[in-house]
Amino acid sequence: MMRAVTSSGANYHEARGAESRRDFIHKLRIAHKEAEEALYWAQVAEQAAVGPGEMLRRLITQVDEVCRILAVSIRTAREGARANRCGREEGGKDASKTGDEPVGWEPE
């Protein structure tokens, strides 16, 4: 279970260094899948009464929150990528990014 819990964080850390928006989204999806697996194992442990119940319930709550945060982050990144592909950002302004720049990249 420790590997499942820590894998999501490692994959998120890797996503922060993504080489493009597409790569960022891909790595966030991997982090989300790993968080979902950690949630599964925590729920199995709780049902099997393996360990202190209160600690497992807190873990389940926290991992569920991580899953939700990653899901919203993926959705937001996808929406930003769609706006860039259409050549428009919110508000109808022309987009200056192509969606394949490194995270944090800004046009000059």
Sequence and secondary structure as in RCSB ss.txt:
>XXXX:A:sequence
MMRAVTSSGANYHEARGAESRRDFIHKLRIAHKEAEEALYWAQVAEQAAVGPGEMLRRLITQVDEVCRILAVSIR
TAREGARANRCGREEGGKDASKTGDEPVGWEPE
>XXXX:A:secstr
 HHHHHHHHHHHHHHHT SSHHHHHHHHHHHHHHHHHHHHHHHHHHHTT S HHHHHHHHHHHHHHHHHHHHHHH
HHHHHHHHHHTTB GGG B    S S TT    
